[in-house]
Amino acid sequence: MGSGRQRWFAAALGLITLGLGAAPWRLVDADSLSRLAVGRHLATTLQQDGSLPFGGADPFLFTNDSAPWRSAEWLSDLGFYAAHCLSDELGVVLLTLTVLGLSLLLQLWLARRRGASPATTLLAWALLLPLIGERLVARGELHALWLAPLAALSLTRIESTRWRLCCRLVVLPLVSLLWAQLHASVVLLGLLYLAALLEASLRRDWRALLELAASLGLTVGSSVLGPAGARAYAQVREHLVGAPIYRQLLREWQPAWVRGGLLPLVSLTIVSGVSALGSFVRWRDHRRDLDHVAAGGLRLLVALTAAWSSQRLVLLIVALALPDLARALASLGDRLEPGRRARATIATVTLIALLAGLTIVSARLVPRPSVLEHPQALIALSRTLGRTPAQRVAAPFDRGPWLLWFGRSPHRLRLYIDPRNSRGARALARWVRELSTPSTLLGELERLGTDGVLVESSSRRQAALAAVLRRSNRWRTSWLHGAFALFQRKPQVR
């Protein structure tokens, strides 16, 4: 008993050590600035008005938008901003790492409940690190890593009727309510319920099916009780519809191996192969446990499909299927003869050390610059604009986060296109089309009373826009720094 506990304790230390070593120790994701800007606005409004600023116009945009402003991750944004107020960048990073550590402990607990071993759980985590290391940043989606295993633990078989009903009828609706305020990934609860319903139906446990159906109804209802309402479900639909334009413009929407290098591709290939082979072996050797095998296979299939399709979705493997991957690895290990297990253990330790070493070295020796320091030109411009009266600026989609955060109050600086995707894929696609016809775009900007246009000359589309602005007698170059230029409208002479 003691030896088993020691192994699980060692696995917990190993998981946390590898996770903290692979995660960035600085703010390296530009979207974190958008989240901080939203959190600052929410905190300021709460302090001044005593209520959340939902229902009115979007405070970060000057374009007309018929839909009232909502944020599906307002609580997460408030948390990150509170951490920044306490200790600036260090506070945000420490909060991110704390959430990651809590997530790994819950994943380890769930892996143990599903029959994995300490070694296979640690190996599964090491296999995933090269794939997900860049995604362990200050974003609301990080909360899915601890909320998903917490929900899955509440859905597991519990012998005590009182505790089972408490988990399914009380704990799960509360988890859903909290999750819906932290991130739109609350929809993953639907997949966890689907796997649990499949498991119960294969066991022909009709009582469990009725309990799960009642729990699902309460969970869905609680997820729309917060200030954001059903915004989480609308955002998922928007992402599905707008995937083509997002994949065209945004690196994180592309497959992980497109720009991530060879290591993520190797990692995802190995994980896919191990998952398929381990699930097959488990099905062949444990046909009496078909319910567990089918539920685990469903979670793995969905998570791997999502990971292959987009780098943005690779965290789903950890949130949904890390324990199932560990169980698949354990099934392969059980097939080994006793004489080969010692060599398999040595190979496992070597592979863990190799994968973890490559991931940690790449994260530590080639650190990405902090978004709070890079690019300095945008930071200087944002602070200058933030000190002036209200400004309406049309800026590149991926440069908006710097303007929102360093421009201070959103009432002083508003954007034409939204770096937070809240305007949706149609607005982004329209922006791309308008860049190809700069004269049409300028007419639209003048109609909306735009004060400035920020262009980046390294982009071919924006270079064409800059050329038209230079020739126009209504715009002048007011700021020029490297690849960035700000054009402002000339005052009209009466």
N, C-alpha and C positions, 0 to 999 in steps of 0.2 A: 504494500500500500504506500509506504513511504517513498520507495523508489519510483513508483508511478507518479506521485505528486511532484517529486523532484524533476522528473523528465518534463512534466507539463509546465512547471515553473521555469525550467531552462528554456523551453520553447517560447514562453511568454517573453522572457528577456531577449531571446534571439529575434522574435518578430519585431519588438519595439526598437531594438538596436538597428536592425536592417532598415526599418521604416524611417527612423530619424536620420539615418545616414544617407538615404536616397532622396529624401524630400529637400526642396530648396530651403536655405536658411535666410533668404531675403525675399522681398516682394518682387517676383520676376514675371508676373502675369499682368498684362495691362488691364484686363477685366476687373482685377482687384481694385483698381482706382475707381472704376464706375461704381462698384459695390460700396466703397468707402464714401463716395460722393452721395449716394442714395442714403446711406446710414447717417451722414452728417445732416442732410436735409430733414430726415425723419426726427432725429434727436432735437434739432433746432425748433421744429414745428411743435413737437411735444412739449418742449420747455416753454414756448411762447403761448401756444393756444390750448395745450392740454389734450390734444387729440391728434390722430394720424391724418395726414393731408391727402386722404384718398377720396376719389369721387370727382375732383375737379380736373382742370387741364394739367397736362404733363408739365412739371416745373422745369424740365431740362430741354424742352423743345419750343420753338416758336412757330412751327408749322401747325396748321389747324388739324386737329384729330378729333373725330366724332366720339370715340370711345373714352370714357373717363379713365383717369390714371389709376392703375393698380400695380402692386408689386407682390409677386408670389414668393419672394424670399426676404420680406421686410425684416423679419426677426433676425435672420442671419446677418443682414446688412447692419442692423443696430449693434449686434454683438461684435462684429469686426471693427466698427467705428469706436465702440466703447474700449476695445483693446488698444486701438490706436491712440485714443485720448490718454490712456494710462501710461503707455510706454512707446509711442510712435510705431515705427516699423517693427521693432523687437516685440512689442505687444501683440501685433497681428500674427507674426510668425509663431510666437509661443502658443497662441490660441489655436492656430492651425495644427501644430505638432501635438497639442493636448488632445484635440479631437481625433487625430490619427491614432494616438496611443490608446484611447478609449475604444476606438473602432476595432483595433487589432485584438484587444482583450475579449471583446464580445464575439469576434469571429473565432477566436480560439475556443471559447466556451461552446459555441455552436458546433464547431468541428468535432469536439469531443462527444457531444450529444449524438452526432451523426456517424460515429464509429471510426473516425480518422485517428491517426496516431500523432504524437508530438513531432516526430521526425518528418512525416509526410506533410503535416501542416506547415512546418517551416520550409520544406522544399517547395511546396505550392506557392508560398509567398515569395521565395527567391526567384521562382520562374516568372512571376508576374512583375517583379520590380522593374526590369528593363522596359517594360511596356507602359507602366503607369507612373513612373517616377516624375515626369513633367506635369502630371495632372494633380499632384498632391500640393495644391496651392490654395490661397485664401479665396475660395468660392463657396457658394451655398451648396453645391453638389457634394462637397466633402461630407456633409452631414448624413448623406445616404449611407455612408460606410458604417455608421454605428446604429442608425435607425433601422436599416434592413435586417441585420442580425437580431436586433432586439425584437422586431416584429416576428421574425422566423422562430425565435425561441418561444414566443407566446403561442405560435401555431403548432408546435411540436406536441406529440402525444404526452399527456399528463394523466397519471393514474387517478389522482385525487379529483373527484368531481368538482369540489368547491374551488380548488385552485385553477382547474381547467376553465371553468365558467368565468372566474375572475379575470383570467388572462384574455379570454376571447371576447367577453362582453364589456370589460372595463378598461383593461390595459391597452388593447389594440385600438379602440376608438380614441383614447387619449394620445397614443403614439401617432395616429393619423392626424389628429388635430394639430399636434406640435409640428409634425413633418410638413404639413401644408403651409405653415407659416415660415418654414426654413428654406424650402426649395420645391420646385415643381416636380421633382422626382418622386413625390408621394404616389404617383401613378404606378410605381413599382410594386406597391402593396397589392395591386390587382394580380400581378404575376405570382406573388407569394401565395395569395389565396387560391389561385388556379391550381398551383402545384399541390396545396393541401387538400383541395377538393378532389383532385385526381387520385391522391393517395388514399383518401377515405373511401372513394367509390370503388377502387380496386380491392379494398378490404371488405367492401360491402357493409361498411359501418354507417348505417342510416342515421343513427343518433348523432354521430359526428358531423354528417352532412348537414343536418338541420341546425346544429350549433354554429357551424361555419357560415351557413347562409344568413343566419340572424346576425352573426358578428360582422359579416361583410356589409350588410345593410347599415348597421350602426357606424361602421368605419367610413363608408362613403359619405354618409350624412354628416359626420363630424368633420370631414375634410373641407367642407364648404362653409363652416361656421365662422371662420376668421375674417379679418378685414378684407382680404383679397378675394374672398368668395370662391367661385369656380375658376379663377384665373389660371390655376395650375393646369387644369384640363384643357383650357383654351390655348395655353402656351404649347403644350405637347402637340395639339392639332396643327398649330401654326408652324412648328418645327418640321412636322412631317410634310406639310404642303410646300414649305419654303426650302427644303433640303437642297434642291439643285443650285439655287443662287447662293446659298451659304457655302456649299461645297466649292463653288467657283471662286469665291472671294476670300474665304477664311481657311487658314491652315488647319485649325483644330477640327474642322468638319471633314477634312480629307482622311483617307486611311492612314493609320499610324506609321506605316512604312514609307509613305510617299516622300516625306522630308525628315522622318525620324532616324533614318539610317538602317543598317542591316540588323542591329541588335533587337529592336522591337519586332521586326519581322520574324527573326529566329525564335524569339520568345513566344510570340503568338502561335507560330507553327507547332512548336513543341507542346504548348498547352493544349492546342486543339487535338493533336495526335494522342497525347496522354489521356485526355478526357474521353475520346472515342474508344480507345482500347480498354481503358480502365472500366468504363461503363459496360462495355460488352462482356468483359471477364466477370464483372460483378453480376450481370444478368444471367450468365451461364452457370455460375457457381452458387447463386443464391436466388433461385427462381421462386422460392417461397416468400422472399422479400421483394416481390415484383413492385409493390406499391412504393417502397422507398427508392428502388432503382428508377422507376418511371418518373417520380417527382424530381429526383436529382438530375436525371437526364434532361428533363424539360428546362430546369433552371440553367444548366450548362449550355444547352442549345441556344436559348434566347440570349444569354450573356455573350457567347462566342460570336453569334451572328451580328450582334450590335458592335462588338469590338472590331470585327473585320470590316464593317461598313464605315466606321468613323472614329477618329482619334478622340473625339469628344465623348464617346460612349465607352471607352475602355475601362473606366472605373466600375462599370456594371459587373465585370467579372469578379471583382472583389466584393462589391455590395451584395451580389446575388449568389455567387457560386464558388467562393474560395473554399468553404468547407466541403463542397461536393467535389472539387478538384482534389483536395487532400484525401477524400475517401476513395476516389478513383486511383490515386497513387497507392493507397494502402491495399486496394484489391490486387494491384499488380505485384506488390511486395508479398502478399500472402501466397502467390503462386510459386514463389521461389522455394527451392529445397533448403533445408536447414544449413547445409554446408555452404550454400551460396549467399546466405543472408549477411554474413560478415563482410564479404566483398561488396555486396550491395550497399551496406551501411557506409563503408569507406567511400564508395563512388558517390553516394548521396551527399556526404559531408563535403567532398571535393567539389561537387557541382554547386552546392549552396555557396561555398566560399568563392568559387569562380564567378558565378552570376552576381553575387552581392558585391564582390570586389570591383567588377567591371562597372556596375551601376553607380556605386559610391564614388569611385575614382572619376567617372565622367561627370558626376554632379559636383564634386569638390575641386577637381583640378581645372575644369573648364566652366567656372561659374558664370551664369548669365547675369548681366548688370541689373541692378535694382531699378524698377520702373520709377522710383522716387528720385532717381538721378539721371535717367536716360529716357528720351533725348533732352539735353539741357536747353536746346533752342525752344522746344515747345513749352517747357516749364517757364522759361523767362517770358515768353509771349503770353501765356495764360495768366501769369501774375500781373502783367501790364494791363491786360484787358479787364482783369478782375477789379482793378482800382478805378476804372472809368465808369461812367453811367452805363445803364443796361445796353448790352451788345447782343446782336443777332449775327451769328457766324455760321457760314457753310464750310464745313471742314471734312476731310477724308474720314470715312467710316471708322477706320482702325486708329485714328489719331484723336478721336473724341474723348477717350478716357482721361487723357492728360488735361484737356481743356476743362472738363467737368470738375476734376479734383483740384487743380491748381488755380482755376478761375474763381475759387471760393464759392460765394453764394450763387445758387442756380438762378436767382433773380437778376444777377448782374450779367451772366453769360449763358446764352441759350443756343442750341445747335439746330441745324436744318435736318440732318440725318442722325439717327439715334444709335450710339454704340452699344446700347443695351438690348437691341432687337425688339423693343416694345412696340415700335411702329409696324413691325412685321416685314415679311419677305417682299410683299408688293412694293412697299416704299423703297426698299433697298434695290430691287430690280429697276424701279423707275429712275433712281439715282444713277445707276450704271448706264441706262439708256440715254439719260440727259447729258451725261458726260461726253457721249459720242456726238452730240449736237450742241456745242457750248452756247450758241446763240439762243437756243430754246431755254437752256438752263438759266442764262442771265436774265431773260425775260421773267421767268418764274421767281428768281431771287429778288428782282426789283419790285415785283408785284407784292411780295411778302415783306418788303421793307428791310431787306438784309443790309446789315452794316458792314460786314466784311466777308471775304472769301479767302480761306487758307488753302493753298495748293502745295503739292509736293512734286517737284520737277522730275524726280526719279520715276514717277508713274507716267506712262505714255498718255493715258486718258487725261490726267490732270495737266500734263505739259501742254496739250492742245487747248485746254481751258485757260491756262495762264497766258498763252499767246493771244487769245481773243481779248482777255482782260487788258493786256498791255496796249492793244490797238484801240480799245474803247475810249471815248472821250468822257465817259461817266465814272470811270474807275481809275485809281492811282495806286502805285506801289507805296505802302506806308511802312513796310517792315520786310527785311530780307536777311536771311541767315542760312547759309549753306543751301540745303535742298528745299528749304521752306520759304514761302513768300506769302505775305498777307496783303491783299488788295482791299481798299476801302472806297466807298462811294465818295465822289467829289461833291462838296456842298453846292447846292443849286444857287446860281446868282440871279437875283431878281432885278 
